[in-house]
Amino acid sequence: MVTYVEVVQEDLVFKALADPTRRLLLDALFERDGRSLGELEAIVNRSTEMSRFGVAKHLRLLEGADLVIVQKSGRERLHYLNPVPIRQIHDRWIDKYTEHHVRALTDLKRLAEEDHD
């Protein structure tokens, strides 16, 4: 049984993943962990114009969803990806739809489409 706290945490993760800028930040951290705010701001600004404050706001939301962990290193704050909440979403919501019987239906659809061509 899923608890209320788990549902609230899932809502935070879904909200965090819903925004393209936040997904871009997560992708950047997936490529290389331990990035500073300045580095992440530069990455975001390759795609869209956004202030340092705007990027920091997105990072705070990612932190709140436990998708990003921040560690202080001297005067810098370094950001690290935490993939665990995404995996938990996958296990709860995606795995159950990829069970054997669903996979059999998609295989049948693929075969029917191949026969049609």
C-alpha positions in Angstrom: 0.0 0.0 0.0 1.2 3.5 -0.9 1.3 6.0 1.9 0.2 9.7 1.7 3.8 10.8 2.1 4.8 8.7 -0.9 2.0 10.2 -3.0 3.0 13.7 -2.1 6.7 12.9 -3.0 5.5 11.5 -6.3 3.6 14.7 -7.0 6.7 16.7 -6.4 8.7 14.5 -8.8 6.0 14.7 -11.5 5.9 18.5 -11.1 9.6 18.7 -11.3 9.8 16.5 -14.5 7.0 18.4 -16.2 9.1 21.4 -17.0 11.6 21.3 -20.0 14.1 23.5 -18.2 14.2 21.2 -15.2 14.6 18.2 -17.5 17.5 20.0 -19.2 19.1 20.6 -15.8 18.7 16.9 -14.9 20.2 15.8 -18.2 23.2 18.1 -17.6 23.7 16.5 -14.2 23.3 13.1 -15.7 26.1 13.9 -18.2 28.4 15.2 -15.4 27.6 15.5 -11.7 28.9 18.2 -9.4 28.1 21.2 -11.4 27.9 24.8 -10.0 25.0 27.1 -10.5 27.1 29.1 -13.0 27.7 26.0 -15.1 24.1 25.1 -15.1 23.1 28.6 -15.9 25.3 28.5 -19.0 23.8 25.2 -20.1 20.2 26.6 -19.8 21.2 29.8 -21.6 22.3 27.7 -24.7 18.6 26.9 -25.1 16.7 29.8 -23.6 17.5 33.1 -22.0 17.1 32.8 -18.2 18.6 34.7 -15.3 20.8 33.1 -12.6 17.8 33.6 -10.2 15.5 31.7 -12.6 17.9 28.8 -12.8 18.3 28.8 -9.0 14.6 28.7 -8.6 14.3 25.6 -10.9 17.1 23.9 -8.9 15.3 24.6 -5.6 12.3 22.8 -7.0 14.4 19.9 -8.1 16.0 19.8 -4.6 12.5 19.8 -3.1 11.6 16.8 -5.2 14.8 15.1 -4.0 16.0 14.9 -7.6 19.1 17.1 -6.9 21.4 17.0 -3.9 23.5 20.0 -3.1 26.9 19.9 -1.5 28.9 22.9 -0.4 32.5 22.9 -1.6 34.2 26.0 -0.2 32.2 28.9 -1.4 30.5 26.9 -4.2 27.4 24.8 -4.1 27.7 21.8 -6.3 24.6 20.0 -7.6 24.3 16.2 -8.0 21.7 14.1 -9.6 19.7 11.8 -7.4 18.0 9.3 -9.8 16.3 7.3 -7.0 12.9 9.2 -7.1 12.8 8.7 -10.9 13.4 5.0 -10.5 10.7 4.8 -7.8 8.2 6.4 -10.3 9.3 3.9 -12.9 8.9 1.0 -10.6 5.4 2.1 -9.4 3.9 3.5 -12.6 5.7 2.1 -15.6 6.7 -1.5 -14.6 3.1 -2.5 -14.0 2.2 -1.5 -17.6 5.0 -3.5 -19.1 4.1 -6.8 -17.7 4.0 -9.8 -19.9 0.3 -9.5 -21.0 0.8 -5.9 -22.1 4.1 -6.8 -23.9 2.2 -9.6 -25.7 -0.4 -7.0 -27.0 2.3 -4.7 -28.3 4.0 -7.7 -30.0 0.7 -8.6 -31.6 0.2 -5.0 -32.8 3.8 -5.0 -34.2 3.2 -8.3 -36.1 -0.1 -7.1 -37.5 1.5 -3.9 -38.7 4.3 -5.9 -40.3 1.8 -8.2 -42.1 0.0 -5.1 -43.3 3.1 -3.6 -45.0 
